[in-house]
Amino acid sequence: MGLRNASIGIFNQLRSVLYGLPEVDYRRSLEILSGSSVGQHVRHILEFYQCLEEGYDSAEVNYDARKRNLQMEQSPGYSIQKLEEFEFFIKSADSQKSLVLFYSYDEIEVQEVQSIISSLDRELLYNLEHAIHHMAIIKIGIKSIHPDFMFPENFGVASSTVRHQQHVHSKLSAS
């Protein structure tokens, strides 16, 4: 499966969860998530895709320049709309386009911005893995308040882990 299809698959999984989660629970501060909400984790995922989309035309991407749009963490409907916009972007963008990724690891004040050469495909891969990681956290949060919540299969699980689990399961079944 290519990066575009994998990204769209992740968007579909996330949309499915957002449709099924009451808005009050989307916004709720959860102790198990150190006081953050499901909505804050969704916002965080979406902001990375937003940075990629906004930097696409100039070929300059900087994830540190996130806007932290509070509407994304407050409104699952708005977040679903953003997922649809990002899906359109991913489908139409040139996956081989060269990009420059800017970053800084200064913790107090940005004193030195570094850059590396990247591509849309590389950044899609990064965003995909980043999204899966946060989806795993989202799953923990939702399960803490709705233990019977139905998630899409493999929600928040990396494809390499799915393959490993299938391999282990098939070996056990053959024994």
Secondary structure, 3 states (H helix, E strand, C coil): CCHHHHHHHHHHHHHHHHHHCCHHHHHCCCHHHCCCCHHHHHHHHHHHHHHHHHHHCCCEEEHHHCCCCHHHHHCHHHHHHHHHHHHHHHHHCCCCCEEEEEECCCCCCCCCCEEEEEEHHHHHHHHHHHHHHHHHHHHHHHHHHCCCCCCCCCCCCCHHHHHHHHHHHHHHHHC
